[in-house]
Every structure is written in C-alpha cells, then in structure tokens.
Amino acid sequence: MHIGMVGLGRMGGNMAERLRAGGIEVTGYDANPQNSEVATIAELAAALPQPNRTVWVMVPAGRPTEAVLDELATVLDAGDIVIEGGNSHFEADQANAAKLAERGIRYVDVGVSGGVWGRENGYGLMAGGAPEDIEALMPVFDALRPEGPREEGFVHVGPVGAGHYAKMVHNGIEYGLMQAYAEGYELLEARDDLVPDVAPVFKAWQRGTVVRSWLLDLMIRAIEEDPGLDDISDWVDDSGEGRWTIEEAINNAVPLPVISAALFARFSSRQPSSPAMKAVAALRKQFGGHATKAAAGAKAAAGA
C-alpha cells in the first residue's frame, strides 16, 4: 500500500516513519521544503498510485487544515480518500466531508494519541467514517497502532466526526488526570520536612497502585530530569479540546466538574497575578479585618 502524508512535523513525520516500518510506502509533503519529499501537493497526488488514492493530513486544526483540504479537492479524484488526523472540531469534519463529497472524494477523521512517543510505541487511533472506508484503510491503521489486540489501540467510533469527538473527550480526561498528578506533586513538595524527595514517591506508584499510568511515568521522567521543575515556567497552554469538551457537556447537560476545573487551572497559570484573588483578599479585609500582603510594586514603592 502507498499513501501520501501532508504535514511532516513532530507527529506527521514520526507517523510516516512508523508506517514505512510497517510496510506502508509513504510519500510526504510539508510546507517546509527541508522536510518535504515533493515540491507541491499536486506532485504528492501525482506520485500516488491510482485509482483510490489515500492522503493523510496532519496539520494544525482550523485554517491550515481547511487550506490543505481545499487544495486536495483540486488534485484528487472521485473514489480517493482523505484522512484528517489533526485535532479538528467534529463539526468541522462534517462540513469538510460534505465539501469533498461534492467531488466524490471520501473522508475519514481520525483522532490520534501517542505524541512524540508514538513512533516507537504506536498510536491510539479513534476513527470516524463509513464502514467500507475504514475497512479499506485497516492496513494503515494496523501499521500505526500499538502491538497487541486491535481493539486496545484502534476503534471505529462511528460516522464522520465521531473519531475527533472521541479524541476530544479523551483529551478532556487527560486534562483532569494531569491536573490531579500536578496537585499531588505540589502537596508533596509543600511538606519537604516529611517528603524530602518527591520523585521516589511517584516512582513507587508505578506498580501495584491504582494511580499507575503512562502519564505517571512521564511525570516521573520530568521531575527526574529537572528536580524541582526549576527550568520550566508555570504557564500552561491549552490546544482547544478541553474547551470543546466542556462546551459539549453544557450542550448535553453533562456535569464535568473535574475537567472544567483542570481547564480553569490552566487559565490561572497565565495570570501574573490574579485579580479575583485580590478581590477575595480585599473582601476578607473589609468584613473581617483579615491581614493582607502588599503587592510587589507597592512594597518597592514603600521601600523607596
């Protein structure tokens, strides 16, 4: 089997290598000429055997993805398949599929989990699309997923949009898990009189405990490489799926207190100081006479 890959960054490039190792021939295109094997998307399409060509798209969600799909629509033919493997919103998948369907081009959305470790360990795959399209692509999915039972690393979730919907929920859960490990880390660090070294505690949780996981393994790796995490800022970004998960929860009246709190914790990390917490401190002073601390700027001015 021979497929095209658009986007050869950290994920797409590693996926292409894993596909090749699994016996799938890959021709790759990237906007960065240094990474690209062909000069244009048109050349990519021309390099693939016809009929029923397959092109996997691994570029950022939103306009970058839409621009690639628009270009693919002009160089692919009826019966070809486009796999959208980024983190697009599931409703965007449905719109994109409808647009390509006007030209007879088939569309499959795949949520991909595995990060930079996927090349070695395999990728968890969540696919949305027509059953016949999924079946035709199984050699590709089998090459990418982890070794072991297929159902433990791949799922055909449902129609177009379902794969990215499942990945959205997956990432929402990931937010909550990461926040729980992070809060436990901070509490252990706070009692350095009792727990002088947090890393061995986390390491002891890797076997036999109910909180063991790959995320725990990665947390241990991080604190062993940078004890105290002194070399990293506490500013935490979010890529969108957490917000979308909470929006869906609101739309369906599903309570998500843990995932919501994890997302809001990321927002608080981006504030040099918290206006809300300043307001709480001011209110405590007003009603109870509780002590407050001067802001850094105010202390400097007082010292002058």
C-alpha positions in Angstrom: 0.0 0.0 0.0 1.2 3.5 -0.8 -0.2 6.7 0.8 0.5 10.4 0.9 1.2 12.3 4.1 0.7 16.1 4.3 2.5 17.6 7.3 5.8 16.1 8.4 6.2 17.8 11.8 6.6 16.1 15.2 3.6 13.9 14.7 3.3 13.5 11.0 7.0 12.8 10.4 7.1 10.1 13.1 3.9 8.6 11.8 5.3 8.4 8.3 8.3 6.5 9.7 6.2 4.1 11.6 4.1 3.4 8.5 7.2 2.7 6.5 8.4 0.3 9.2 5.1 -1.4 9.0 5.4 -2.0 5.2 3.4 1.0 4.0 5.0 3.2 1.3 4.7 6.9 2.1 5.3 10.0 0.1 5.4 13.1 2.2 4.7 16.8 1.6 5.5 19.6 4.1 5.2 23.3 3.8 8.9 23.4 5.0 10.9 22.4 1.8 13.6 21.0 4.0 11.2 18.3 5.3 9.3 17.7 2.1 9.8 14.9 -0.4 7.8 16.6 -3.1 7.5 20.3 -4.0 3.7 20.6 -4.0 0.6 18.9 -3.0 -0.2 18.4 -6.7 3.1 16.4 -7.0 2.2 14.4 -4.0 -1.1 13.4 -5.6 0.6 12.6 -8.8 3.1 10.3 -7.0 0.4 8.0 -5.6 -0.9 5.0 -7.5 -4.4 5.3 -8.9 -7.3 4.7 -8.5 -8.4 5.1 -4.9 -5.5 7.2 -3.6 -5.2 7.9 0.1 -3.8 11.1 1.6 -3.4 11.5 5.4 -3.4 15.2 6.6 -1.5 16.0 9.8 -1.5 19.8 10.0 -2.9 22.2 12.7 -6.7 22.4 13.0 -8.6 25.3 11.6 -7.5 27.3 8.6 -4.3 25.3 7.9 -6.3 22.1 7.6 -9.1 23.8 5.5 -6.5 25.2 3.1 -4.9 21.8 2.6 -8.3 20.2 2.1 -9.3 22.9 -0.5 -6.1 22.2 -2.4 -6.5 18.4 -2.2 -10.0 18.8 -3.6 -8.5 20.2 -6.8 -5.9 17.4 -7.4 -7.8 14.2 -6.2 -10.4 12.3 -8.0 -13.7 10.6 -7.1 -13.0 7.5 -5.0 -9.9 8.8 -3.4 -9.8 9.1 0.4 -8.6 11.9 2.7 -7.8 11.1 6.3 -7.9 14.1 8.6 -5.7 13.2 11.6 -5.3 16.5 13.3 -7.3 17.8 16.2 -10.2 19.3 14.2 -13.6 20.0 15.8 -16.0 17.2 14.9 -18.5 19.7 13.3 -15.7 20.9 11.0 -15.2 17.3 10.0 -18.8 17.1 8.9 -18.5 20.3 6.8 -15.2 19.2 5.3 -16.6 15.8 4.4 -19.6 17.3 2.7 -17.4 19.7 0.7 -15.2 16.8 -0.5 -18.2 14.6 -1.2 -19.3 17.1 -3.9 -16.3 15.8 -5.9 -16.8 12.2 -4.9 -13.8 12.2 -2.5 -14.2 10.2 0.6 -13.4 11.5 4.1 -12.3 9.8 7.3 -11.4 11.6 10.6 -9.0 10.0 13.0 -8.1 11.2 16.5 -4.5 10.3 17.1 -3.0 9.9 20.6 0.6 9.0 21.3 2.6 12.2 21.0 6.3 12.1 20.3 6.5 8.5 21.6 4.1 7.1 19.0 6.8 6.2 16.5 8.2 3.7 19.0 5.1 2.7 21.0 2.4 3.0 18.4 -0.6 5.4 18.3 -4.0 5.1 19.8 -6.5 5.7 16.9 -10.1 6.7 17.0 -11.7 6.7 13.5 -14.9 8.2 12.1 -16.3 7.4 8.7 -18.1 5.0 6.5 -17.5 1.3 7.4 -16.3 0.5 3.9 -13.7 3.3 4.0 -12.5 2.2 7.4 -12.1 -1.4 6.2 -10.1 -0.2 3.2 -7.7 1.7 5.5 -7.2 -1.1 8.0 -3.6 -1.9 6.8 -2.7 1.8 7.5 -4.3 1.7 11.0 -2.8 -1.6 11.8 0.7 -0.3 11.0 0.2 2.8 13.2 -1.5 1.3 16.3 0.4 -0.4 19.2 1.2 -4.1 19.1 -1.5 -6.3 20.7 -5.2 -6.7 20.3 -6.6 -4.3 17.7 -9.5 -3.2 19.9 -7.0 -2.0 22.6 -5.4 0.5 20.2 -8.0 1.2 17.5 -11.7 1.9 17.4 -14.1 2.7 14.6 -16.2 5.1 16.7 -19.0 5.9 14.2 -19.7 8.2 11.2 -17.7 11.2 10.1 -16.9 13.4 13.1 -17.1 10.6 15.7 -13.3 10.0 15.7 -12.5 13.5 16.6 -15.4 13.6 19.1 -13.9 10.7 20.9 -10.4 12.3 20.8 -11.9 15.5 22.2 -13.3 13.6 25.2 -10.0 11.7 25.5 -8.1 15.0 25.8 -10.6 16.4 28.3 -10.0 13.3 30.5 -6.2 13.9 30.0 -6.6 17.5 31.4 -8.2 16.1 34.6 -5.6 13.4 35.0 -2.7 15.7 34.6 -4.1 18.2 37.0 -4.6 15.6 39.7 -1.0 14.4 39.4 0.2 18.0 39.4 -1.8 18.9 42.6 -0.5 15.8 44.3 3.1 16.8 43.3 2.6 20.3 44.8 1.2 19.0 48.1 4.1 16.5 48.5 6.6 19.3 47.7 4.9 21.5 50.3 5.9 19.1 53.1 9.6 18.8 52.4 10.1 18.2 56.1 8.3 14.9 55.7 9.0 14.2 52.0 12.5 15.5 51.1 12.3 13.9 47.6 9.1 13.6 45.6 10.4 11.6 42.7 10.8 8.3 44.6 7.3 8.6 45.9 5.8 8.9 42.4 8.2 6.1 41.2 6.8 3.8 43.9 3.3 4.3 42.4 4.3 2.8 39.1 3.5 -0.8 40.1 0.6 -2.2 42.1 -1.2 1.1 42.8 -4.5 2.2 41.3 -3.0 5.5 40.1 -0.3 4.0 37.8 -0.4 5.1 34.2 1.7 6.3 31.3 1.1 9.9 32.4 2.6 9.0 35.8 5.6 7.5 34.1 6.1 10.8 32.1 5.7 12.8 35.3 8.5 10.8 36.9 10.6 11.4 33.9 10.0 15.1 34.0 10.9 15.5 37.7 14.0 13.3 37.4 15.3 15.3 34.5 14.5 18.6 36.3 14.3 18.2 40.1 12.0 20.9 41.4 11.0 21.8 37.9 13.1 24.9 38.1 13.8 25.1 34.4 10.2 25.4 33.3 7.6 28.2 33.6 4.2 27.6 35.2 2.4 29.0 32.2 0.2 26.2 30.6 -1.4 26.4 27.2 -4.5 24.6 26.0 -5.0 23.4 22.5 -8.8 23.7 22.4 -10.1 20.2 23.0 -10.7 20.9 26.7 -12.8 23.9 25.9 -14.8 21.9 23.3 -15.3 19.1 25.8 -16.8 21.5 28.3 -19.0 23.2 25.6 -20.4 19.7 24.7 -21.0 19.0 28.3 -23.0 22.2 28.6 -25.0 21.5 25.4 -25.8 18.0 26.7 -26.3 18.9 30.4 -23.5 16.5 31.5 -21.6 17.6 34.6 -17.8 17.7 34.2 -16.5 19.3 37.4 -13.0 17.8 37.2 -12.3 18.6 33.6 -13.8 22.1 34.0 -11.6 22.8 37.0 -8.5 21.5 35.2 -9.1 23.9 32.3 -9.7 26.8 34.6 -6.4 25.9 36.4 -4.6 26.3 33.1 -6.1 29.8 32.7 -5.0 30.8 36.2 -1.4 29.8 35.3 -1.3 32.6 32.7 -2.0 35.4 35.2 1.0 37.1 36.6 -1.4 38.0 39.5 -5.0 37.1 40.0 -7.5 39.9 40.1 -10.1 37.6 41.5 -7.8 36.5 44.4 -7.0 40.2 45.0 -10.8 40.8 45.3 -11.1 37.9 47.7 -8.3 39.2 49.9 -9.8 42.7 49.9 -13.2 41.4 50.9 -11.7 39.3 53.8 -10.1 42.5 55.0 -13.3 44.5 54.7 -15.6 42.1 56.6 -13.2 40.5 59.0 -10.2 42.7 59.2 -8.0 39.9 58.0 -4.4 40.8 57.1 -3.4 41.3 53.5 0.0 41.3 51.8 1.2 44.3 49.8 1.7 43.8 46.1 5.3 43.6 44.9 5.1 47.1 43.2 3.6 48.6 46.3 6.3 47.1 48.6 9.0 48.5 46.3 7.4 52.0 46.3 7.2 51.9 50.1 10.8 51.0 50.4 11.8 53.9 48.2 
